[in-house]
Amino acid sequence: MDRRKKYTKMVLKESLIILLKEKSISNITIKELCEDADINRSTFYSHYKDVYDLLYQIEDDLLEDMNNTLKSYNHNKDEEALEMTEKLLEYVSLNRDICQTLLGEHGDVSFQKRVMEIARTYMMLEIEDIDSGSSKYVSVFTLSGCIHVIKEWLKNGVDQPPKEMAKIIINVTKRGLSSFE
């Protein structure tokens, strides 16, 4: 891809993230997106079908990066689970603006579900002593909690280092609240 195309896609993505901070995707027009990015509509349409196509591309890129970050770890080993969670949180911290926006009030709800599926794949350890009918609910409860903790962490300006947040998440995930007594 040449530099002009890369630049155009970058400014469109940045403009959409800025607009998503203010309003939902359904209220963002291509006209205002193009005005914010300082490009014309035909240039937009040469890259994307509509604002949803642009949003999904941003989400897909982020999820692919997360997937690649998590692939190299064995989540069943305690030390690697902690390191993997820390690396994921470092990634979220480095991409704080986009992650906070996509997980925020104007973000796409299906994106959060897709994040949960990736987390389920890589982060859910075997849950002992829970029958298979209950384990899916425990999994949803745990993953929802983790995502909400990350959202709160982002909202608070990433006020704790990724390593400390990873310890909290792993301790609660593996040992529950009793790990803090």
C-alpha positions in Angstrom: 0.0 0.0 0.0 1.4 3.4 -0.9 1.9 6.2 1.6 -1.1 8.2 0.5 -3.5 5.3 1.0 -1.9 4.5 4.4 -2.3 8.1 5.4 -5.9 8.3 4.2 -6.8 5.2 6.2 -5.0 6.4 9.3 -6.8 9.8 9.3 -10.2 8.2 8.7 -9.6 5.8 11.6 -8.5 8.6 13.9 -11.5 10.8 12.9 -13.9 8.0 13.5 -12.4 7.3 17.0 -12.7 11.1 17.8 -16.4 11.1 16.6 -17.2 7.9 18.5 -16.2 9.6 21.8 -19.1 12.0 21.2 -21.8 9.9 19.6 -22.8 6.4 18.5 -21.8 5.0 15.1 -25.4 5.2 13.9 -25.3 9.0 14.3 -22.0 9.5 12.5 -22.3 10.6 8.9 -19.8 10.1 6.1 -19.9 13.8 5.5 -18.8 14.8 9.0 -16.2 12.0 9.0 -14.7 13.3 5.8 -14.8 16.9 7.0 -13.0 15.9 10.2 -10.4 13.8 8.2 -10.1 16.6 5.6 -10.7 14.2 2.7 -13.5 14.0 0.1 -16.3 11.5 0.0 -15.1 9.7 -3.1 -11.8 9.1 -1.4 -13.7 7.6 1.6 -15.7 5.3 -0.7 -12.5 4.1 -2.5 -11.6 2.5 0.8 -14.8 1.7 2.7 -18.5 1.0 2.0 -19.8 3.0 4.9 -18.9 4.1 8.5 -19.7 0.6 9.8 -17.1 -0.9 7.4 -14.5 1.4 8.7 -15.4 0.6 12.3 -15.3 -3.1 11.7 -11.9 -2.7 10.1 -10.6 -0.9 13.1 -12.0 -3.6 15.4 -10.7 -6.4 13.3 -7.2 -4.9 13.3 -7.3 -4.5 17.0 -8.5 -8.0 17.6 -6.0 -9.5 15.3 -3.2 -7.7 17.2 -4.6 -9.0 20.5 -4.7 -12.5 19.1 -1.1 -12.3 17.9 -0.1 -10.9 21.3 -1.7 -13.8 23.1 -0.8 -16.7 20.8 2.6 -17.3 22.2 1.6 -18.0 25.7 0.5 -21.2 27.5 -2.4 -20.0 29.6 -2.5 -23.2 31.6 0.8 -22.3 33.3 0.4 -19.8 36.2 3.5 -17.8 35.4 2.7 -17.6 31.7 -1.0 -16.7 32.4 0.3 -13.8 34.5 2.8 -12.7 31.8 0.1 -13.1 29.0 -2.3 -11.0 31.0 0.3 -8.4 31.6 1.3 -8.3 27.9 -2.4 -7.9 27.0 -2.8 -5.0 29.4 0.4 -3.4 28.1 -1.1 -3.6 24.6 -4.4 -2.1 25.9 -2.4 0.6 27.6 -0.4 1.4 24.5 -3.7 1.6 22.5 -5.6 3.2 25.3 -7.5 5.8 23.3 -8.9 3.3 20.8 -9.6 0.6 23.4 -11.4 3.0 25.7 -13.5 4.3 22.8 -14.4 0.9 21.4 -15.3 -0.5 24.8 -17.0 2.8 25.8 -20.6 3.9 25.8 -20.6 4.6 22.0 -18.6 1.5 21.1 -20.1 -1.5 19.3 -21.6 -4.0 21.7 -20.6 -6.9 19.3 -16.9 -5.8 19.7 -17.1 -6.4 23.4 -18.5 -9.9 22.7 -15.7 -10.6 20.3 -13.1 -9.5 22.9 -14.8 -11.9 25.4 -14.4 -14.7 22.9 -10.7 -14.1 22.5 -10.3 -13.9 26.2 -12.3 -17.1 26.7 -9.9 -18.8 24.2 -6.7 -17.7 25.8 -7.4 -16.8 29.4 -10.0 -19.1 30.9 -8.3 -21.8 32.8 -10.0 -25.1 33.6 -12.5 -24.6 36.3 -12.3 -27.5 38.6 -15.2 -28.8 40.6 -17.8 -27.1 38.4 -20.1 -29.1 36.2 -20.2 -28.3 32.5 -23.6 -26.7 32.8 -22.4 -24.2 35.3 -19.0 -23.6 33.9 -20.3 -21.5 31.0 -22.0 -19.1 33.5 -18.8 -18.9 35.6 -16.9 -18.2 32.4 -19.2 -15.4 31.4 -19.2 -13.9 34.9 -15.4 -14.0 35.1 -14.8 -12.6 31.6 -17.4 -9.8 32.0 -15.7 -8.9 35.3 -12.3 -8.8 33.6 -13.5 -6.6 30.8 -15.2 -4.2 33.2 -12.1 -4.1 35.3 -10.1 -3.1 32.2 -12.7 -0.5 31.2 -12.5 1.0 34.7 -8.7 1.0 34.6 -8.9 2.8 31.2 -11.4 5.3 32.6 -9.1 6.0 35.6 -6.3 6.9 33.2 -4.4 3.6 33.5 -3.6 4.5 37.1 -2.0 1.1 37.9 0.9 -0.5 36.0 -0.2 -3.4 33.7 1.7 -5.9 36.0 -0.3 -4.9 39.0 -3.6 -5.1 37.1 -2.6 -8.5 35.7 -1.9 -9.8 39.3 -5.4 -8.6 40.4 -7.1 -10.2 37.4 -5.3 -13.5 37.7 -5.8 -13.7 41.5 -9.5 -13.0 41.2 -9.9 -15.4 38.2 -8.0 -18.2 39.9 -8.8 -17.7 43.6 -11.8 -15.4 43.8 -12.2 -12.6 46.3 -10.7 -14.8 49.1 -7.2 -14.1 47.5 -7.5 -10.6 49.0 -8.2 -11.6 52.6 
